Amino acid sequence: SCAYSEGHVYNINAHGRIACFEAATGKEVWAKNALKEFEGQNIMWAISECALIDGPHVIVTPGGNKSFMVALDKKTGALVWVGEPLPEAPAERVGYASPILFELNGRRLIATLSLRSVVCVDAENGKVQCVFQHPTRYNANCATPVYCEGAVFHTNPTGAGGVLLKVLADKESVKFEKLWDCGMDNISGGAIAHAGLIYGSGQQNTGWVCMDAKSGAVKWDSKELAQGALTYADNRLYWLSESGTLALAGATADQFK
């Protein structure tokens, strides 16, 4: 999908080309291929990232040998910072997700995925802070991470399941600490965290599932209309199944209704 900011639209296509367009006219303002510039390789089912706007910057994840993540000036495309590569850059590359920005204990951090891991970087310079390996059978990490009360939730498909990682952050360091894992193995649409609960769809292990965010305990698990993707608005959950059925349900721990 595209990101919008101050009259401009930003898009990363399937081949790693990041472009800025005037929203009113569609005129291209600037463009560059992040994979080529930072020695990245495309992934099996192609780049699936939405750019992250951070104030005057646009954040992109080449996952390359030169840099895992970079920040560009959103008006010109000029480099702002170039983060370091991951230790096993050729094998890791970027995952099928979009970066998320959060603030914790005075630190501004970005979480995203490589093909095998959850990665946290410093939003000020792109320096890799910590990496938690969470691979799948096909090395395809697919769901954008979800920030939830000082922790990051990640779910992987093909039976790999989900994990909640507490983010231990101070001025000197950032670390991941696993709090719990679960069966939810989402392959499309990711998860939603709301009011102490995590909602999402599994692929093999679960149906539509609701879990307690603190413990991972399953509140309900329904195979009806699963699998699919969801979004949240006005205390309601909108569920879209892969068969094309759209359903409305309450955001509640009581039952899938």
C-alpha positions in Angstrom: 0.0 0.0 0.0 1.0 3.7 -0.2 1.9 6.2 2.5 0.6 9.8 2.4 2.2 12.9 3.9 1.8 16.6 3.2 0.4 16.4 -0.3 2.6 13.6 -1.5 2.1 9.8 -1.9 5.0 7.3 -1.4 5.1 3.9 -2.9 7.5 1.0 -2.9 6.8 -1.4 -5.7 7.5 -5.1 -5.9 11.0 -4.6 -7.2 12.2 -2.2 -4.5 11.6 1.1 -6.4 10.6 3.8 -3.9 8.9 6.8 -5.6 7.3 10.1 -4.4 4.3 11.5 -6.3 2.2 14.7 -6.1 -1.1 13.5 -4.6 -3.1 16.0 -6.6 -1.7 15.2 -10.0 0.2 11.9 -9.8 3.4 13.6 -11.1 6.5 11.8 -10.0 8.7 14.0 -7.9 11.7 11.6 -7.3 12.4 7.9 -7.3 15.3 5.5 -6.6 15.7 1.7 -6.5 16.6 0.8 -2.9 17.6 -2.8 -3.8 20.1 -1.7 -6.4 21.6 1.1 -4.4 22.1 -0.8 -1.3 22.9 -4.3 -2.8 19.7 -5.9 -1.8 18.1 -8.9 -3.4 14.4 -9.3 -4.1 12.5 -12.0 -2.1 10.6 -15.0 -3.5 7.2 -13.4 -3.6 8.5 -9.8 -4.1 8.8 -6.7 -1.9 5.6 -6.1 0.1 6.5 -3.0 2.1 4.6 0.2 2.8 7.1 3.1 3.4 7.1 4.6 6.9 6.9 8.3 7.2 8.8 9.8 10.2 8.5 13.6 10.2 10.6 14.9 7.3 11.9 11.4 6.5 10.7 8.3 4.7 12.0 5.0 6.0 12.8 2.1 3.5 14.1 -1.4 4.1 16.5 -2.6 1.3 17.7 -5.5 3.5 20.9 -5.3 1.5 24.6 -6.0 2.0 25.2 -2.2 2.5 22.3 -1.5 4.7 19.3 -3.2 6.3 17.3 0.1 6.6 17.7 3.7 5.3 16.1 7.0 5.8 15.5 9.4 2.9 14.5 13.0 2.8 10.8 12.8 1.8 10.9 15.9 -0.3 14.0 15.1 -2.3 14.9 11.5 -1.8 18.3 12.4 -0.6 20.0 10.1 2.0 19.5 11.1 5.6 21.1 8.1 7.3 22.2 4.6 6.2 21.8 1.9 8.8 24.2 -1.0 9.1 23.4 -4.4 7.4 22.4 -7.5 9.3 25.2 -10.0 10.2 23.9 -12.5 7.6 22.6 -10.0 5.1 22.6 -12.3 2.0 20.5 -14.9 3.8 18.3 -12.6 5.9 17.2 -9.9 3.4 14.0 -8.1 4.1 10.7 -9.8 5.1 7.2 -9.4 3.8 6.2 -6.6 6.2 6.2 -2.9 6.8 8.3 -1.1 9.5 6.5 0.3 12.6 7.7 3.2 14.8 7.2 3.4 18.5 8.7 5.3 21.5 9.8 3.6 24.7 11.8 4.9 27.7 13.0 7.9 25.7 14.0 5.8 22.7 12.5 6.1 19.2 12.6 2.6 17.7 11.5 0.9 14.5 10.6 -2.8 14.3 10.3 -4.8 11.2 11.1 -8.2 9.7 13.9 -9.9 7.9 13.2 -13.3 6.2 14.0 -15.1 9.5 13.9 -12.6 12.3 12.2 -9.7 14.1 14.6 -6.7 13.9 14.6 -3.5 16.0 16.6 -0.5 14.9 17.3 3.0 16.2 15.0 5.5 14.4 17.6 8.2 14.7 20.4 6.4 12.8 19.2 3.0 11.6 21.7 1.1 13.8 20.5 -2.4 14.5 19.6 -2.8 18.2 18.5 -6.4 18.6 17.4 -9.4 16.5 15.1 -12.2 17.5 15.1 -15.2 15.2 11.6 -16.5 14.4 11.9 -18.5 11.2 9.3 -20.4 9.2 9.6 -23.5 7.1 10.0 -21.4 3.9 12.0 -18.5 5.4 9.0 -16.2 4.8 8.2 -13.8 7.7 4.9 -12.3 6.5 3.0 -10.3 9.1 3.9 -6.7 10.1 4.8 -6.6 13.8 2.3 -5.1 16.2 3.4 -2.8 19.1 1.5 -3.7 22.3 2.2 -2.0 25.7 6.0 -2.1 25.7 6.2 -5.3 23.6 6.2 -6.4 20.0 3.9 -9.2 18.8 4.8 -11.2 15.7 3.0 -14.1 14.0 4.4 -16.4 11.3 2.6 -18.7 8.9 2.8 -22.4 8.1 2.6 -23.6 11.7 5.3 -21.4 13.1 3.0 -19.5 15.4 3.2 -16.2 17.2 5.5 -14.6 19.8 5.3 -11.6 22.2 8.6 -9.9 22.7 9.1 -7.5 25.6 11.2 -4.5 24.5 13.9 -3.7 27.2 15.1 -0.3 26.3 17.3 2.3 28.0 19.9 4.9 26.8 22.6 2.3 26.4 20.8 -0.7 24.8 17.7 -2.4 23.5 16.9 -6.1 23.9 14.1 -8.5 23.2 12.8 -10.8 25.9 10.3 -13.5 24.9 7.2 -13.4 27.2 5.1 -16.1 25.5 4.4 -17.8 22.3 1.1 -19.0 20.7 -0.4 -21.0 17.9 -1.7 -18.2 15.8 0.1 -18.6 12.4 -1.1 -15.7 10.3 -0.2 -15.5 6.7 -2.3 -12.5 5.5 -3.4 -9.4 7.3 -1.4 -9.6 10.5 -2.9 -9.0 13.9 -4.7 -6.2 15.8 -3.9 -5.3 19.4 -6.7 -3.5 21.3 -7.6 -3.0 24.9 -5.4 -5.8 26.2 -6.4 -8.3 23.6 -4.7 -9.5 20.4 -6.9 -10.6 17.4 -6.0 -12.3 14.2 -6.4 -15.3 11.9 -4.3 -18.5 11.8 -3.4 -20.5 8.7 -3.0 -24.1 10.0 -3.0 -23.9 13.8 -6.0 -21.7 14.6 -9.0 -20.0 13.1 -10.0 -16.4 14.0 -8.5 -16.1 17.5 -8.6 -13.7 20.4 -5.8 -13.8 23.0 -5.0 -12.1 26.2 -2.0 -9.8 25.5 -0.4 -10.3 28.9 -0.4 -14.1 28.9 -1.2 -15.3 25.4 -4.2 -17.3 26.8 -6.8 -18.0 24.1 -10.2 -16.4 24.8 -11.8 -17.9 21.8 -10.9 -19.6 18.5 -13.4 -19.9 15.6 -12.9 -21.7 12.3 -15.9 -19.8 10.9 -14.8 -17.7 7.9 -11.1 -18.4 8.6 -8.6 -17.7 7.3 -8.2 -14.0 6.3 -7.4 -10.5 7.3 -8.9 -7.9 9.6 -9.0 -4.2 10.6 -10.4 -2.3 13.6 -12.5 0.8 13.8 -15.0 2.2 16.4 -14.8 -0.9 18.7 -15.7 -3.1 15.8 -13.6 -5.7 13.9 -14.0 -6.1 10.2 -13.0 -9.5 9.0 -12.3 -10.4 5.4 -12.0 -14.1 4.6 -9.9 -15.5 1.7 -13.2 -16.7 0.2 -14.3 -13.0 -0.2 -16.8 -12.9 2.7 -16.7 -9.6 4.7 -18.0 -9.9 8.3 -18.5 -7.5 11.2 -17.9 -8.6 14.7 -17.6 -7.0 18.1 -14.1 -6.4 19.6 -14.8 -8.5 22.7 -13.1 -11.4 24.6 -16.5 -13.1 25.1 -17.0 -14.8 21.8 -16.6 -14.5 18.0 -20.0 -13.0 17.2 
